[in-house]
Amino acid sequence: MTQCDKRVSLLHGPAPRALCRTTETMNHELPIPLPFLPFALPEIGEEEIAEVVDTLRSGWVTTGPKAKRFEDDFTAFLGDPGLHSLAVNSATAGLHLALEALGIGPGDEVITTTHTFTATAEVVRYLGADVVLVDIDPATLCIDVAAVARAITPRTKAVIPVHYGGLAADMPALLALAKQHGLKVVEDAAHALPTTSGGRLVGTLGSDATVFSFYANKTITTGEGGMVVTRDAALAQRVKVMRLHGINRDAFDRFTAKVPSWYYEIVAPGFKYNLTDIAAALGIHQLKRARAFQAQRQLLAEAYHTALAGLPLLRPPGPCPGDQHAWHLYVVRLTDAAPISRDVFIERLYAAGIGCSVHYIPLHVQPYWRERYGLQAESFPHSQHAFERLVSLPIYTRMTVADVQRVAQAAAAALRA
Ligand SMILES: *Cc1c(COP(=O)(O)O)cnc(C)c1O
């Protein structure tokens, strides 16, 4: 496997042959193909690298001072000192911990959107509770709050909205509904750093907990990682204990307390969900660049919006006036005027050297969820309709407006019957 194979296949499946053809093996009669434009790539700078090296040299590689600094920086970034930020090794772990801390368990129901990644829902099953999937708002592809209202039963304990693609779900309506019915709200903010709703950053909106992801293709990355944010001190304490084996003090406290102490207590069968200092070292510098990253993503989204005008593609909605979209994803939908299917569209873009993805194959289509709950596509008409037509185009900070124009030209060519 060559380096370029590896780089692409990690996130984007096998590389097309053109990517790995070297100039030696290439027939010089043929035009040199443009390099493959991957669907996603992280942007790791020298500061991140230096901080990781510093961590490695420090002798403290697992959870310690840098994880703590990353948490403090995260709270400062959100601008609300009343928040607790708790670093974990994935958003999946964070969602699990938040629901556990809220006491979700067997017999409970948790409502979420079918139009998400399975992690949003699987954590509910970890706890023995049941998932109730609902449809989306066809304009935003975020959870439909009216559908949530219809799905509430006496067993409903919580709702997990997803800020799809980096656009805030309708949080004012959802929080009002949750309050009316005494439901907990845990935001899946894996796409939403930084996103605002009503001028306030996601993470500060007043839900019980908000969970961010720092997976490799997210808006900032630590390779693998996540952050649980909450204003609830008791919930924060439970997450803190449960992310590290149910130990009543974490390793950092234990080894850095004024009086070094070997003593600890196990108060619950906890998990191993702590974030390493190696990962936090990346996060500290990625977070400093989060606003600049968002600005670059927004620039690319605006360039797409212009470059794709006139094609038989429905472009994604922007944020509400005055709000910010994180633009983790740029999702278009083929309209009925498109002469080809979504699958053929993706094949043609791929042949033109452009990586794409589909967010998401809805959960109601996936065998586990479909069979477990006897789900049918007719119950999720908006998600199903969108799924059959949507494509996520590449959007990441290392792209240029010229890359966007190349994608748009390839899309235009692909859409000629
Ligand atoms: C990426 C993602 C997750 C999981 O994040 P990890 O950090 O990989 O666990 C959860 N929900 C959504 C919507 C995601 O996109």
The ligand as a Gaussian input file, in Angstrom:
#p B3LYP/6-31G(d) Opt

LIG

0 1
 C      -19.178000      11.589000      14.080000
 C      -20.536000      11.518000      14.690000
 C      -20.769000      10.900000      15.923000
 C      -19.726000      10.098000      16.638000
 O      -18.592000      10.806000      16.896000
 P      -17.292000       9.989000      17.422000
 O      -16.437000      11.059000      18.002000
 O      -16.694000       9.361000      16.194000
 O      -17.759000       9.001000      18.398000
 C      -22.023000      10.989000      16.479000
 N      -23.027000      11.606000      15.838000
 C      -22.857000      12.186000      14.643000
 C      -24.016000      12.875000      13.990000
 C      -21.614000      12.144000      14.010000
 O      -21.442000      12.683000      12.802000

